[in-house]
Amino acid sequence: MEWLAAAAADPRACKREWEHGESGTVLLPAGRFWDVLVVPEDLGLLALDALLRLPRTEPGPTLADTASHRVGFFLPPDPVSRWVGTGIRYAGRGAWIAVPPPYRAAGALRWLVPPDGTGTLHTPTSVELALFQAAVAAECRR
């Protein structure tokens, strides 16, 4: 929890909100410790499945928003990164992400892979490969 809360301007207030707040979520700024690649839910779930099957790859935090049908992959901050695709949004410096506590869901937000506290993130290369595999798998199902 410390690692994730450290992204907040006031980490103690962040943890208080997670523990006792009405919504249980906080807005955290992207671009300092991590960026988030947000993709459509169907593509994101297939990509996460592919990531979990990659050898020698430790998955990073992955967040699902079941209300908006989106999945977010936490990546290392990269101010020049550009991801292009239908329904894809890259949240870097200047963007904010609604985040539940790492140990439970909060409303429509839930962790598919919670942060492990060490700062482990997805690698852009592995996410790109997994998204490609997911897109191919989705196309084959049509």
N, C-alpha and C positions, 0 to 999 in steps of 0.2 A: 504494500500500500504506500510505503514511503516514496518509492521510486516514481509512482504515478502522481502522487500528490505534489511532488517536487516541481512539477510543471506549472502549478498554480502560483499566482503572485503571493498568496498567503497559504502555504501548505497546511497550517493548523486549521484555518477556517475551512479549507477544502475537506479535511478529514472530519471536522465537526458536521459539515453538511451531509456527508455520506452517512455518518452515524445517527444524526438526529434531525436532519432536514426533512421537510415535507415531501419533496420529490425524490430525494436520494440521489440526485444527479448533480453534477457540477459542469460548468463550461470551462474547458481547459484550452489554452492557446497551443496551436500546432506550431511547428517550426523551430522550437528550441531543443527539445529532447527527442522529438519524433514528428513525422508528418503522417498523414493518413490518406491512403488511396481508397476511395469509396466507389463501390461498383454495385450494379443491380444484384439483388439477392440470389436469383437462380444461378447466375454466373459466379458469384462469390462463394456459394456453397460448394459448387463443383470444383472451383479453384482451391478452396480450403481442403477438400478431400484429396486433391492431387498433391498439395503441399505436405499433407500428413503422410503420404506414401513416398515422398522423395527420400532417398537414402542420405544419411549424414546431414540432415537439415533439421535444425531446431526451430519449430514454428514460433513466430512472434505473436503478440497480442492481436486478437481478431474480435471485432465488435459487431454485433448484429442489431439493427433497428427494425424490429418486426412491424412497426407502424408504417414506415416508409419503404419497407422491403429492400433494404440496403445492407451491405456488409462492408466493414472498414478494416483494412490491413495496415497495421502500424509499421512504418518504415523509418530508416534513418533520415534525419532532416537533409534536404537537398534543395537549396534555393533555385537551382536551374533545371530541376526535373520537370519533364513534360510527359504526361500520359494522355494518350488520345484514344477515344473510343466512345461508342454510343452509351450514354448513361454513366460515364466515368467522370468522377470529380476528384481532383487532387487538392487536399487541404494542407497547405504549407504555411509559412510565416504570414501572419495577418488573418488566418482562419481560426475558428473556434470549433471545438468538438464537444458535444454533450457526452459525458462519461459517467457510468454508474460506478459504484465501488467495485474493486476487483474481486470481491468475495460473494457478490450476489447480483441478481438482476434488479433493475429499477424500472418498473413500467414496461415499456416496449423495448428498452435497451437491455441487452444481456451480452455477456462475454461468451463467445464460442471457444476462444482460447484466452484465458485470463492472463494478465501480466504476471510473470513469475518473480518479480521483484529484483531481478538482476540487470534489467535493461535490455534483455534479449529482444531483438526486433526481427521482422522478416527482412530478407535481403531482396532488393529490387529485382535481381536476376531470377531468384526462385519464384517470386510472385509473377513476374512476366511469363516465365515458363508455365506456371500453373494456370494462368489465365488463358494462355494459348491452348493448353490441353483441354481446359474447360470449354472453350469456344468450339474446338473441334468435336468434343463429345456432345455438346448441345446440338451442333449441326448434324451429326450422325443420327441423332434421335428424331430428327424431323422427317 
